[in-house]
Amino acid sequence: MMPESVPDSREGKESLLHRKILGVKIRHARVRSGLSLKEVGEALGVSAGLVSDMEFGRRGVSLPQLEVMSFLFNIPVIYVW
């Protein structure tokens, strides 16, 4: 039996999978809206590279960032949630 302090490896994999799925949805919505990475980054106050990292699941996305993106892309937050 494993001690409780050792995290379950599935938790990390599920988190990564969730970030990747979220990123695909964000990229799809951004491309459909006709906005560039730079434009989205400027609206969020981050670099285009950071937006790219979000789209590829290398970086998490906060709820306030999702709210701004949903406004920019003219979609409900639940679409990407």
C-alpha positions in Angstrom: 0.0 0.0 0.0 1.3 3.4 -1.0 1.5 6.3 1.6 -1.1 9.0 1.2 1.7 11.6 0.5 2.6 10.0 -2.8 0.4 11.4 -5.6 -1.4 9.1 -8.0 0.3 9.2 -11.4 -3.1 9.2 -13.1 -3.9 12.7 -11.6 -1.0 14.3 -13.5 -2.0 12.5 -16.7 -5.6 13.6 -16.4 -4.5 17.2 -15.8 -2.3 17.1 -18.9 -5.0 15.6 -21.0 -7.5 18.3 -19.8 -5.0 21.1 -20.6 -4.5 19.6 -24.1 -8.2 19.3 -24.8 -8.8 22.8 -23.5 -5.9 24.1 -25.7 -7.4 22.5 -28.8 -10.8 24.1 -28.1 -9.1 27.5 -27.6 -7.1 27.2 -30.8 -10.2 26.2 -32.7 -12.2 29.1 -31.4 -9.4 31.6 -32.0 -8.9 30.5 -35.6 -12.6 30.6 -36.3 -12.8 34.1 -34.9 -9.9 35.2 -37.2 -7.7 36.5 -34.4 -3.9 36.0 -34.3 -1.9 34.8 -31.3 -0.6 38.3 -30.9 -4.1 39.9 -30.8 -5.2 37.4 -28.2 -2.0 37.9 -26.2 -2.5 41.6 -26.2 -6.1 41.3 -24.9 -4.9 39.0 -22.2 -1.8 41.0 -21.3 0.6 38.1 -22.2 2.9 37.2 -25.1 1.8 35.4 -28.2 4.1 32.6 -27.1 2.2 32.1 -23.9 -1.1 31.9 -25.8 0.6 29.3 -28.0 1.7 27.4 -24.9 -2.0 27.5 -23.7 -3.2 26.1 -27.1 -0.7 23.2 -27.0 -1.5 22.4 -23.3 1.9 23.3 -22.1 0.4 26.0 -19.9 -2.7 26.2 -17.8 -5.4 28.8 -18.4 -7.1 30.7 -15.6 -10.9 31.3 -15.4 -10.4 35.1 -16.0 -8.3 34.3 -19.1 -11.1 32.0 -20.3 -13.6 34.7 -19.7 -11.7 37.2 -21.8 -11.1 34.6 -24.6 -14.8 33.7 -24.6 -15.6 37.4 -25.1 -13.0 37.8 -27.9 -14.2 34.7 -29.7 -17.9 35.4 -29.1 -18.5 32.0 -27.5 -19.9 30.9 -24.1 -17.2 30.1 -21.5 -18.8 26.6 -21.2 -17.6 25.8 -24.8 -14.0 25.7 -23.7 -14.6 24.7 -20.1 
